[in-house]
Amino acid sequence: MANNVNITSNGIQKVLRNYNEKQALAEYIWNGFDANAGTVEINYAANELGFLDGLEISDDGHGINFDNLSIKFAPFFESEKALQLPMNKNRSVMHGKNGVGRLTFFKFANDAEWQTTFLHHGALHSGRISIGMHALNNYQASLLDIPLNEKSGTRVIFSNMKISSEDLEQEIIPYLKAEFCWFLELNKESGYQILINGELLDYTDYIQDYEENFLIRYEDSDTVFKLKFVQWKESLHKELSKVYFINEKNEEMYKEYTTLNKKADEYFHSVYVQSEFFTDFDFSGSEFDTQVKIYQRSKTSPEFKFLLKKLNELLRDKRKKFLKEYSSRLLERYEREGVISKKEETSSHDLSDLIRTIYEIQPKIFSNLSIDQKKTIVSLLQTILASDQREQLAAVLGNIVEMDEEEKAELSKILLP
């Protein structure tokens, strides 16, 4: 049967114009995980010239029920709002947006065919759906007489490819590491995995720091929280730095940004906290919710407040170590850019130490600056160091950023003659 969605093919391409081939391919992996898949496989073959002969993405999820085809393949917005539909920001589920992502294949292929097996009324059924890029608003669908597989799942076959094996291996696969590393780490105990030509997607080279089985115990109720901390070498795309709360069954219950998210210091991290305490936990309440019951597990519980306090202490401690290492790289970059000359750096240890210390206290001061702005800040610091107003800088910084006693002492040590 042929079916038309209610916008034009050009309209669909307009809606999806901001997608690139990396994001488009990632959408199909998310579709698999959204369908409760534990494994998503990418298989491809290239010819001697490096062109892809074909590409397939398959999953072991619940398949596409043909009763829902009009929902899965009929986007109904002809604007970019289709890409901004509300999602549950506190759970790592349902990345797909009303089927829009299923039509992004035109970014890397001309044609796509879905072979899906699904459970319906207690029996397995299979069907095929095909779409061409020149008629994205028209899909061909047919049910098969017998199931294709003995279990549910979906296989998407892309043909007439627009990308090469080099594109896939040098650009797309590294992108997938950044897109899914936090999610695969979140679901590691549940066995979630991405396979590429039979090999696990290995994101270990994306990890800067890793610590697991870190225990926090709240003595009054003998509540135990098991923490896993991961610092990533690069950003996590739209996910950013978050803490994930997981129950004893390895089920994610809630997630939220960490207190160190978006600190302008390239400190990308994920924290996974597992405990039986999160079973029947009320994450909807706030610290100021006066109607939470005394014995209810919620954000106002002393156990949860204790956890957040310890968690933030851990993050700040790890971030300080990271910033000390990164401050040296900042000086190296300033030298390469001509902001600080080699002569200045070797003749004035005070200047280098001051830049390091200020960066470790508040890296945002040095972020998103032009070369001229960097040179201006360095010149101001040099002028202050050469004047009798050195101690005033500590007071000025104290009014701008919050400093603990250790940071104040370190700054004063450099500034006081």
C-alpha positions in Angstrom: 0.0 0.0 0.0 1.1 3.6 -0.7 0.7 6.3 1.8 1.2 10.0 1.7 2.2 12.1 4.6 0.5 15.5 4.9 3.4 17.7 3.8 5.5 17.8 0.7 8.8 16.0 0.1 10.5 19.4 -0.2 8.8 20.5 3.0 10.3 17.5 4.8 13.7 18.3 3.5 13.2 21.9 4.7 12.3 20.8 8.2 15.4 18.6 8.3 17.8 20.9 6.6 19.9 21.4 9.7 20.7 17.8 10.1 24.0 16.5 8.8 24.9 12.9 7.9 26.4 12.3 11.3 23.3 13.4 13.2 21.0 11.6 10.7 22.7 8.3 11.2 22.6 8.7 15.0 18.9 9.2 14.8 18.5 5.6 13.6 20.5 4.3 16.5 18.4 6.3 18.9 15.3 4.9 17.2 16.5 1.4 18.1 17.2 2.3 21.7 13.8 4.1 21.9 12.3 0.8 20.8 13.8 -1.0 23.9 16.7 -2.5 21.9 19.7 -3.7 23.9 21.9 -4.0 20.8 22.1 -1.9 17.7 24.2 -3.1 14.8 25.7 -1.1 12.0 27.0 -3.1 9.1 28.5 -1.7 5.9 30.7 -2.8 2.9 32.9 -0.7 0.7 34.3 -1.3 -2.8 37.9 -0.8 -3.9 37.3 2.9 -4.5 36.1 3.5 -1.0 32.4 4.0 -1.9 29.8 2.3 0.2 28.0 -0.6 -1.5 25.5 -0.6 1.2 24.7 0.3 4.9 22.4 -1.5 7.3 21.3 -0.6 10.9 19.5 -3.3 12.8 18.2 -3.6 16.4 16.5 -6.1 18.6 13.8 -3.8 19.8 10.0 -4.2 19.7 9.8 -3.4 16.0 7.3 -1.2 14.2 3.7 -2.2 14.6 1.9 -1.5 11.3 -1.0 -0.1 13.2 1.3 2.8 14.1 2.7 3.5 10.6 0.8 6.8 10.3 2.5 8.0 13.4 6.0 6.7 12.7 6.2 7.9 9.1 3.9 10.9 8.9 5.6 14.0 10.3 2.9 16.7 10.5 4.9 19.9 10.9 6.3 21.8 8.0 8.7 23.9 10.1 11.7 23.5 12.4 9.3 23.2 15.3 9.1 19.5 14.4 12.7 19.2 15.7 11.8 21.0 19.0 8.9 18.9 20.2 8.8 18.5 24.0 10.8 15.6 25.4 11.3 14.2 28.9 14.4 16.1 29.9 14.8 14.0 33.1 14.9 10.6 31.5 17.2 9.2 28.8 14.4 7.9 26.6 12.4 8.8 23.5 14.8 10.8 21.4 12.7 10.2 18.3 10.4 13.1 17.4 7.2 11.8 15.9 9.1 9.9 13.2 10.8 12.9 11.8 14.2 11.3 12.4 13.3 8.3 10.3 13.3 10.5 7.2 16.8 12.0 7.7 18.3 9.2 5.6 18.3 11.5 2.5 21.4 13.1 4.1 23.5 10.1 3.4 21.5 7.8 1.1 18.9 8.0 -1.6 16.7 5.1 -0.6 15.8 3.3 2.6 13.9 0.1 3.4 12.7 -1.0 6.8 12.2 -4.7 7.5 10.5 -5.0 10.8 9.1 -7.8 13.0 6.7 -7.0 15.8 4.4 -8.7 18.2 0.7 -8.1 17.7 -2.1 -9.9 19.5 0.3 -12.5 20.8 1.8 -13.4 17.4 4.8 -12.2 15.4 4.2 -10.3 12.2 6.6 -8.8 9.7 6.4 -6.0 7.1 8.4 -3.9 4.8 8.4 -0.1 4.4 10.3 1.7 1.7 10.9 5.4 0.9 13.0 7.3 -1.7 14.5 10.7 -1.1 12.7 12.3 -4.0 9.3 11.2 -2.5 9.8 11.5 1.3 6.1 12.2 1.7 5.2 8.8 0.2 6.0 5.5 1.8 5.3 2.0 0.4 4.3 -0.5 3.1 3.3 -4.2 2.9 2.7 -6.9 5.4 4.4 -10.2 4.8 2.7 -13.6 4.9 5.3 -15.1 7.4 7.6 -13.4 9.9 11.1 -12.6 8.8 12.6 -13.5 12.2 11.9 -15.5 15.3 12.0 -12.4 17.5 11.0 -8.8 17.2 13.4 -6.1 15.8 14.0 -3.8 12.9 16.5 -3.7 10.1 17.0 -0.6 7.9 18.7 -1.0 4.6 20.1 2.1 3.0 21.1 2.1 -0.7 22.6 4.4 -3.3 24.9 5.9 -0.7 26.1 9.5 -0.7 29.0 8.9 1.8 32.2 7.0 1.5 33.8 4.5 3.9 36.3 7.3 4.8 33.4 9.6 5.8 32.0 6.8 8.0 35.2 5.8 9.7 36.9 9.3 10.0 33.9 11.5 10.7 30.7 9.5 11.6 32.0 6.9 14.0 33.9 9.4 16.2 30.7 11.4 16.3 28.8 8.4 17.5 31.3 7.9 20.3 30.5 11.4 21.6 26.8 10.9 21.0 26.4 7.6 22.8 29.3 7.1 25.3 27.3 8.5 28.2 24.3 6.5 27.3 26.2 3.2 26.9 28.0 3.9 30.2 24.6 4.5 31.8 23.2 1.2 30.6 26.5 -0.8 30.8 25.2 -3.2 33.5 22.1 -3.9 31.3 24.3 -4.9 28.4 23.4 -2.1 26.0 25.8 -2.0 23.0 26.5 -0.7 19.6 28.3 -3.0 17.1 29.9 -1.8 13.9 30.7 -4.6 11.5 30.6 -7.0 14.5 32.9 -4.9 16.7 31.9 -3.1 19.8 31.9 0.7 19.5 34.9 1.4 21.7 34.7 4.9 23.4 37.5 4.3 25.9 39.8 6.7 24.0 37.1 9.4 24.8 37.6 9.0 28.6 39.8 11.4 30.5 39.2 10.1 34.0 37.2 7.1 35.3 36.3 6.0 38.8 33.7 3.5 39.8 32.5 1.7 43.0 32.9 4.8 45.0 30.6 4.4 48.0 28.8 7.1 50.0 27.1 6.0 53.2 24.5 7.9 55.2 25.1 6.5 58.6 21.8 7.5 60.3 19.7 5.2 58.0 22.6 3.0 56.7 21.8 4.1 53.2 24.5 3.3 50.6 25.0 5.1 47.3 27.4 3.6 44.7 28.9 6.2 42.4 30.6 6.1 39.1 32.4 9.2 37.8 33.5 9.7 34.1 35.3 12.7 32.8 35.2 12.9 29.0 37.8 14.4 26.7 35.3 16.3 24.6 31.7 17.5 24.8 28.7 15.2 24.9 26.8 17.1 22.2 23.3 18.1 23.6 23.5 15.9 26.7 26.1 18.0 28.6 27.2 17.1 32.1 24.6 15.3 34.2 24.1 13.1 37.2 22.0 10.0 36.7 20.0 8.4 39.5 19.7 4.6 39.1 17.8 2.1 41.2 19.0 -1.4 42.3 17.6 -2.9 39.1 19.9 -0.8 36.9 16.9 1.4 35.8 17.4 5.1 35.3 14.9 6.9 37.5 15.9 10.5 36.9 18.7 12.8 35.6 19.7 16.4 36.0 22.5 18.8 35.3 25.5 18.7 37.7 26.4 21.9 39.6 29.5 22.2 37.4 27.7 22.0 34.1 28.5 24.8 31.6 31.4 26.3 33.7 33.3 27.3 30.5 36.3 25.1 31.4 35.9 22.0 29.1 35.3 19.9 32.2 32.9 17.4 30.6 31.6 14.7 33.0 28.9 12.3 33.9 28.1 10.9 37.3 26.1 7.7 37.8 24.6 7.1 41.3 23.0 3.7 42.0 21.0 2.9 45.2 17.9 1.0 46.3 17.0 4.4 47.9 15.8 5.6 44.4 13.1 3.0 44.3 9.7 4.7 44.9 11.6 8.0 45.1 9.6 11.2 44.5 11.8 13.3 42.1 9.0 15.8 41.4 9.3 17.6 44.8 11.6 20.4 45.4 13.6 21.6 48.4 10.9 24.1 49.1 8.0 21.7 48.8 6.2 21.9 52.1 3.7 19.1 51.4 6.2 16.3 51.1 5.5 13.6 53.7 8.1 13.2 56.5 8.9 9.6 55.7 8.7 9.9 51.9 11.8 9.4 49.8 12.2 12.7 48.1 14.7 15.6 47.4 14.0 16.9 50.9 15.1 13.6 52.5 18.3 14.0 54.6 19.8 11.1 52.7 19.4 12.9 49.4 20.8 16.2 50.7 23.8 14.4 52.2 24.3 12.6 48.8 24.3 15.9 46.9 26.7 17.5 49.4 29.2 14.6 49.0 28.7 14.5 45.3 29.5 18.2 44.9 32.6 17.8 47.1 33.8 15.0 44.8 33.2 17.0 41.6 34.9 20.1 42.9 37.9 18.1 44.1 38.2 16.4 40.7 37.7 19.7 38.8 40.4 21.4 40.8 42.9 18.7 39.7 41.7 19.1 36.1 42.0 22.9 36.1 45.6 22.7 37.5 46.5 20.5 34.5 44.6 22.6 32.0 46.0 25.9 33.2 49.4 24.8 31.9 47.9 24.1 28.5 46.3 27.5 28.6 49.7 29.2 29.0 51.1 27.0 26.2 48.3 28.1 24.0 48.8 31.8 24.9 52.5 31.4 24.0 51.6 29.9 20.6 49.1 32.7 19.9 51.6 35.4 20.8 49.6 36.5 23.8 52.6 35.8 26.1 56.1 35.7 24.8 58.5 33.1 25.8 60.7 35.8 27.3 57.9 37.2 29.4 57.0 33.7 30.7 60.5 32.8 31.8 61.4 36.3 33.2 58.2 36.6 35.2 57.1 33.6 37.1 54.6 35.8 39.0 52.7 36.4 35.7 52.4 32.7 34.8 51.5 31.8 38.4 48.9 34.5 38.6 47.2 33.4 35.3 47.2 29.8 36.5 45.7 30.7 39.8 43.0 33.0 38.4 42.1 30.4 35.8 41.8 27.7 38.5 39.5 29.9 40.5 37.3 31.1 37.6 38.2 29.8 34.1 35.2 31.7 32.6 37.4 34.9 32.8 39.6 33.5 30.1 36.9 31.9 27.9 35.6 33.1 24.5 38.1 35.9 24.2 39.7 37.3 21.0 43.5 37.5 20.7 43.3 41.3 21.4 41.1 40.7 24.5 43.6 38.1 25.8 46.5 40.5 25.3 44.6 43.2 27.1 43.9 41.0 30.2 47.6 39.9 30.3 48.8 43.5 30.0 46.5 44.5 32.9 47.8 41.7 35.0 51.4 42.7 34.2 50.6 46.3 35.1 49.1 45.3 38.4 52.1 43.1 39.3 54.4 45.9 38.6 52.5 48.4 40.7 51.8 48.9 44.5 48.2 47.8 44.0 48.8 44.1 43.8 46.7 43.3 46.9 43.7 45.2 45.4 43.3 42.5 42.7 42.5 39.9 45.3 39.7 42.1 46.6 38.4 42.8 43.1 38.3 39.1 42.2 36.6 38.3 45.6 33.7 40.6 44.5 33.5 38.9 41.1 33.9 35.2 41.9 33.3 33.0 45.0 36.6 31.7 46.5 37.2 29.2 49.2 39.9 29.8 51.9 42.5 27.7 50.0 42.0 29.7 46.8 42.2 33.1 48.7 45.4 32.0 50.3 47.0 30.9 47.0 46.1 34.2 45.3 47.4 36.2 48.2 50.6 34.3 48.2 51.3 35.4 44.6 50.1 39.0 45.0 51.6 40.0 48.3 55.2 41.2 47.9 
